[in-house]
């Protein structure tokens, strides 16, 4: 038969064991190594994406794709501007730029219908070497680069110093927005 003293003893022992378990758990969780907290992602920061810039083939009247990773903002116009700036920087591999030297990019914007307006300086006309193949390469370098890389851009309208022109070098009508031409890509 148990005496009242043994009940007190067991109750105290059980309380002591419970307190020790609680203290151990608190110590374990307080000093336990934690995995690193990931850095907060800035929702306004540009996403780096693979794009294909289209430059001239070194030996044939074709365009070749040069892959490049670019930080692309979410805004369509800003995304198109970033891609066009990279295109104007020229190729880093074995291809040739088909945008005439001295050509400046005045502005780039995308309207609500998915038409990207690319406004170049007059240098794209005055410095153009001419020829129908050269004009094809210049125009579709820009058009294919934008339409094939940016969801939401379906056509490209070329402007010169904010104005509509009939042609760059006398062969192709650029008065209307242009879609991509995959036949020119190697």
C-alpha positions as CSV (number, residue, x, y, z in Angstrom):
1,X,0.0,0.0,0.0
2,X,1.2,3.4,-0.9
3,X,1.6,6.0,1.7
4,X,0.9,9.7,1.2
5,X,4.6,10.4,1.3
6,X,5.2,8.1,-1.7
7,X,2.5,9.9,-3.7
8,X,4.2,13.2,-2.9
9,X,7.6,11.8,-3.9
10,X,6.3,10.5,-7.3
11,X,4.4,13.7,-8.0
12,X,7.6,15.7,-7.3
13,X,9.7,13.3,-9.4
14,X,7.2,13.5,-12.2
15,X,7.1,17.3,-12.0
16,X,10.9,17.4,-12.0
17,X,11.1,15.1,-15.0
18,X,8.5,17.2,-16.8
19,X,10.3,20.5,-16.0
20,X,13.6,18.9,-17.2
21,X,11.9,17.9,-20.5
22,X,10.5,21.3,-21.0
23,X,13.8,23.0,-20.2
24,X,15.6,20.7,-22.6
25,X,13.1,21.4,-25.4
26,X,13.4,25.1,-24.9
27,X,17.2,24.9,-24.9
28,X,17.2,22.6,-28.0
29,X,14.9,24.9,-30.0
30,X,16.6,28.1,-28.8
31,X,20.1,27.0,-29.8
32,X,19.3,24.6,-32.7
33,X,21.0,25.6,-36.0
34,X,18.4,27.0,-38.4
35,X,18.5,26.9,-42.2
36,X,19.4,30.2,-43.7
37,X,16.5,32.5,-44.5
38,X,16.3,33.1,-48.2
39,X,16.8,36.7,-49.4
40,X,13.7,38.5,-50.2
41,X,13.0,38.7,-53.9
42,X,12.4,42.2,-55.2
43,X,9.3,41.9,-57.4
44,X,10.5,44.9,-59.4
45,X,13.9,43.4,-60.1
46,X,14.4,42.3,-63.7
47,X,14.2,38.6,-64.5
48,X,17.3,37.2,-66.4
49,X,16.1,35.4,-69.5
50,X,17.7,33.8,-72.5
51,X,17.0,35.7,-75.7
52,X,18.2,35.2,-79.3
53,X,19.5,38.2,-81.0
54,X,19.5,38.0,-84.8
55,X,22.6,39.2,-86.6
56,X,23.9,38.7,-90.2
57,X,25.6,35.5,-91.2
58,X,29.2,36.2,-92.1
59,X,29.0,34.5,-95.6
60,X,25.4,34.3,-96.6
61,X,22.4,36.7,-96.8
62,X,20.8,35.0,-93.7
63,X,20.3,35.8,-90.1
64,X,21.9,33.8,-87.3
65,X,20.7,33.6,-83.7
66,X,23.1,34.6,-81.0
67,X,21.9,33.4,-77.5
68,X,22.4,36.0,-74.8
69,X,21.2,36.2,-71.2
70,X,19.7,39.6,-70.4
71,X,18.0,41.1,-67.4
72,X,14.5,41.7,-68.7
73,X,12.0,43.9,-66.9
74,X,8.3,42.9,-66.8
75,X,7.1,45.9,-68.7
76,X,6.8,45.1,-72.4
77,X,8.3,48.4,-73.6
78,X,11.2,48.2,-71.2
79,X,11.8,44.6,-72.2
80,X,11.9,45.5,-75.9
81,X,14.2,48.5,-75.2
82,X,16.7,46.2,-73.3
83,X,16.7,43.7,-76.2
84,X,17.1,46.4,-78.8
85,X,20.0,48.0,-76.9
86,X,21.7,44.5,-76.9
87,X,21.1,44.2,-80.6
88,X,22.7,47.6,-81.3
89,X,25.7,46.6,-79.2
90,X,26.4,44.0,-81.9
91,X,27.4,40.4,-81.9
92,X,29.8,38.8,-79.5
93,X,30.3,35.6,-81.6
94,X,30.9,35.0,-85.3
95,X,28.2,37.1,-86.9
96,X,28.0,40.6,-88.3
97,X,25.8,43.5,-87.2
98,X,23.3,44.5,-89.9
99,X,22.4,47.7,-88.2
100,X,24.4,50.5,-89.8
101,X,27.2,52.0,-87.7
102,X,26.2,55.4,-86.3
103,X,22.6,54.4,-85.9
104,X,21.1,55.5,-82.6
105,X,18.0,54.2,-80.8
106,X,15.6,57.0,-80.0
107,X,12.8,55.1,-78.3
108,X,11.0,51.8,-78.1
109,X,7.4,51.3,-77.0
110,X,4.7,48.7,-77.3
111,X,1.0,49.6,-77.9
112,X,-2.0,47.8,-76.6
113,X,-2.3,45.8,-79.9
114,X,1.1,44.3,-79.6
115,X,2.8,46.5,-82.1
116,X,6.3,47.5,-81.1
117,X,7.4,50.9,-82.4
118,X,11.1,51.2,-82.8
119,X,12.4,54.7,-83.5
120,X,15.9,54.9,-84.9
121,X,18.0,57.9,-85.8
122,X,18.4,58.9,-89.4
123,X,21.8,57.1,-89.4
124,X,20.0,53.9,-90.2
125,X,19.2,55.3,-93.6
126,X,22.1,57.6,-94.3
127,X,24.7,55.0,-93.3
128,X,23.0,52.0,-94.8
129,X,25.1,50.2,-97.4
130,X,22.1,49.6,-99.6
131,X,21.0,46.6,-101.6
132,X,17.9,44.6,-101.2
133,X,19.6,41.8,-99.2
134,X,21.2,44.3,-96.9
135,X,17.9,46.0,-96.3
136,X,16.1,42.6,-95.7
137,X,18.8,41.7,-93.1
138,X,18.5,45.1,-91.3
139,X,14.7,45.1,-91.1
140,X,14.3,41.4,-90.1
141,X,17.1,41.5,-87.6
142,X,15.1,44.0,-85.7
143,X,11.6,42.4,-86.3
144,X,12.6,38.8,-85.6
145,X,14.6,39.7,-82.5
146,X,11.6,41.5,-81.0
147,X,8.7,39.3,-82.1
148,X,10.5,36.0,-81.4
149,X,11.7,37.0,-78.0
150,X,8.9,39.0,-76.4
151,X,5.5,37.5,-75.7
152,X,3.0,40.2,-76.4
153,X,4.8,41.7,-79.4
154,X,3.3,40.6,-82.7
155,X,4.5,43.2,-85.2
156,X,7.2,45.9,-85.4
157,X,6.8,49.4,-86.8
158,X,10.0,51.1,-87.8
159,X,10.2,54.9,-87.4
160,X,13.0,57.3,-88.3
161,X,13.4,60.2,-85.9
162,X,9.8,59.8,-85.0
163,X,8.5,59.9,-88.5
164,X,7.2,57.2,-90.9
165,X,9.4,56.5,-93.9
166,X,8.6,54.5,-97.0
167,X,11.8,52.5,-97.0
168,X,15.3,52.2,-95.5
169,X,17.3,51.7,-98.7
170,X,14.8,51.8,-101.5
171,X,13.5,48.2,-101.6
172,X,11.1,47.3,-98.8
173,X,8.0,49.2,-97.8
174,X,8.2,49.9,-94.0
175,X,5.1,52.0,-93.8
176,X,3.1,49.2,-92.2
177,X,4.0,47.1,-89.1
178,X,5.9,44.0,-90.0
179,X,5.7,40.4,-88.7
180,X,8.6,38.0,-88.4
181,X,10.1,36.2,-91.4
182,X,11.6,32.8,-90.3
183,X,12.8,32.0,-93.9
184,X,15.7,34.4,-93.3
185,X,17.0,32.5,-90.3
186,X,19.7,29.9,-90.7
